[in-house]
C-alpha cells in the first residue's frame, strides 16, 4: 500500500551551496557539532526529516559515518 508522506517540493533549479570535497559543520539536529566532508548532493530523505524528500548532502563525518543531512543544517567549516 502506498502512503503519500509529504507535500514538500523544491523548485527544479535548486542550487546547492556546497559540493563534493567541501568541509562542513552540522549546525542542528541529531548530528549537531559534528564535522565532515560533502560527498554528494542528493534529493532524498534525511536523518532528521525521514518523511520528506528534500535537498540534502551526503556527508562523510570525521568519525567515518556517512549521513544524509538537509542543506539547511550545514555551514562551511572555518
N, C-alpha and C positions, 0 to 999 in steps of 0.2 A: 504494500500500500504506500502510495506517495503522499508525503506531508510537505506542503509548501511552508518554509520556515521564515522567510524574510521578504520584505519589500524594498530592502536597501539596494539601490542601484547607483553606480557611479557613471559619469559620462565616459564615452568610449575613448576620448582623448586624454584620459587621466595621465598626469606627469608625476613620475616618481622622483623624489629629491635625491635619493641615494642609488648607487649602482654597485655591481659586483666589485668587491675589494674595499669598499668604504668602511671605515671603522665607526661604530655607533655605540651609544649607551641607551639602554632601555630606561624610559623615564616614568612608566606607570605599569600597573598590572602585576601579574604573578612573578615576573622576572625583573622587576624594578631594581635598578642599581647594577645589573649585570652589563658587561661589555662584550662586544663581539664584532664579527665581520660579515657584511652583507654578502650572501651567496647568489641570490636571485630575487627578482621582482615577480610577484605572483598575484593572482586574484582568486582568493580562496578563504576558507575558514581559518581562524587563528586561535591561539591558546586562550585568549581572553574573550573572544567572540565566536564560540563554536557553532552558533546557529546562523551566522551571517557570512555571506561571501563578500569580502571587502578587499581593497588594495592592501597588500601585505608584502613583507620581505621574509625570505628565508635567511635566518641569521645563524652563523656558527658561533656560539658563545665561546668565551675563552676557556670554559670548563669542558669543551668538546661536545656539548649538547647542541643539536640543531633544532631551532624553534621557528614557527611561523608567527610573525608579530605584525600587528596593524601599523601602517605607515605613520599614524599619529602618535605612536608610542615610542618613537625613537628620535634621538638627536645626534648630531655629529659629535664624535668623541674629540675632545680638545686636549 
